[in-house]
Amino acid sequence: MKQGGDDGRLFFRGFQGRSHEKVKLRKRKSTLYLSPRKSSERRGDLLGENVYLVSFTIALRICNCFLVQTSFVPDEYWQSLEVAHHMVFNYGYLTWEWTERLRGYTYPLIFASIYKILHLLGKDSVQLLIWIPRLAQALLSAIADIRLYSLMKQLENQQMARWVFFCQLSSWFTWYCCTRTLTNTMETVLTIIALFYYPLEGSKSMNSVKYSSLVALAFIIRPTAVIPWIPLVFRHFWQERKKLNLILHQFLPIGFVTLTLSLIIDRIFFGQWTLVQYNFLKFNVLQNLGTFYGSHPWHWYFSQGFPAVLGTHLPFFIHGCFLAPKRYRILLVTVLWTLLIYSMLSHKEFRFIYPVLPFCMVFCGYSLNHLKTWKKPALSFLFLSNMLLALYTGLVHQRGTLDVMTHIQELCYNNRNKSSASVFIMMPCHSTPYYSHVHYPLPMRFLQCPPDLTGKSQYLDEADIFYLNPLNWLYKEFHNDSTLPTHLIIFSILEEEISAFLIASNYERTAVFFHTHLPEGRTGSHIYVYERK
């Protein structure tokens, strides 16, 4: 019995000795034992997210691109594609903003680079010149969508991120704008990606250098992009402990580098040193000369603009504002600040507030996440209402001005007498794209409308003078038959008023294109093409 007790004590001492030794466990390589994060990395990540999510988003935005076949505002062509076409192919038309140096070449340079590559490859067909820039913009918008999803997954959880992602993808105005070659679209893309790196509470991707670089680039492309970022940057500066270091080692160097880059690009293409950002702000903000293109009452963004842009997301946005945690208050302040600042300017447009629309989707996502019994009806309502509006505005409303350019393309490439052809677009100025959608040096003309920069009180541009008395203007302008263009393009609303001139000059209607169900002012429901016989 004593010997057995000694053996037992030796056994326990041996066991205790082994317990202090490091025991190496055999590593299992089966995917069953991998963490969820590493498992997803095994399957393949792209932009930090699952490859299937990224592929779906890119595919959706490509479909989005091809399902938007309407025009929105002239700037999507005249401040991007037309400038790029002129840069690469040395013909076309530059609007007064470029002669007055109010716009910078940084944004058109992106599309000019695409045009140059296509030209060097011998693939610069008119269809590729139209669609490749839009597909590039669609890809950038898809990246921004993914970044918004990733940010919400960091700040909250995957379920919350999915609701915000759904709201972002289902927004009719985002669908309508995100594939257009507008500076506002690029401003929105850069704003979302910058927000991903912004030091929000709970973010794991905060990077002051990256977010400030993206904000600086957005400012270079469109100077008013700084407006939404004023409260955000001020908050960052207020909470930063090393304030001097933030200014001296991040903000100032980044601002200096981006502004220098902008100055060099504009020096190359303008031929002289130009600070276009100052000229832009001076014209639109300080002098408020944008009123030449229309003005609205101060409350327009609150009473019409913002509700229209949000659409059926509006009640969910309001509901989400009451539910979201305090850390998202800065996003709500940014939205309200942007609306207030733009309300002080007389000239107002829907697209100006597009960059803060993704901020609103965060609150809409919170609303959907907290719904219980009404969640499925709410999702169906949001999806169907936005889909119908997106498809109508993307495929039907204001499509005639693009369809008629396809007709002019056929005139250039399928007409034996194209060398003698000429076109006069007698519509409100910049109603249609121009040489970027024709890509042939066809003699074309349109009614011009540069603003008065001299301060005349009774100033009228060419388009205004024409519409005062179209018939009289035509007889004075074309007193000699040899100067008459072979083709006239007009809105249907003008036909009756100039019918005497059309008959006397042997013009015959050869094509009709639907434009809109909501004609107003100088814009008609259809576009007519008249050819001189």
Secondary structure, 3 states (H helix, E strand, C coil): CHHHHHHHHHHHHHHHHHHCCCCCCCCCCCHHHCCHHHHHHHHCEECCEEHHHHHHHHHHHHHHHHCCCCCCCCHHHHCCHHHHHHHHHCCCCCCHHHHCCCCCCHHHHHHHHHHHHHHHCCCCCHHHHHHHHHHHHHHHHHHHHHHHHHHHHHHCCHHHHHHHHHHHHHCHHHHHHCCCCCHHHHHHHHHHHHHHHCCCCCCCCCCHHHHHHHHHHHHHHCHHHHHHHHHHHHHHHHHCCCHHHHHHHHHHHHHHHHHHHHHHHHHHHHCCCCCHHHHHHHHHHHCCHHHHHCCCCCCHHHHHHHHHHHHHHHHHHHHHHHHCCHHHHHHHHHHHHHHHHHHCCCCCCHHHHHHHHHHHHHHHHHHHHHCCCCHHHHHHHHHHHHHHHHHHHHHCCCCHHHHHHHHHHHHHHCCCCHHHCCEEEECCCCCCCCHHHCCCCCCEEECCCCCCCCCCCCCCCHHHHHHHCHHHHHHHHCCCHHHCCCEEEEEHHHHHHHHHHHHHCCEEEEEEEECCCCCECCECCEEEEEEEC
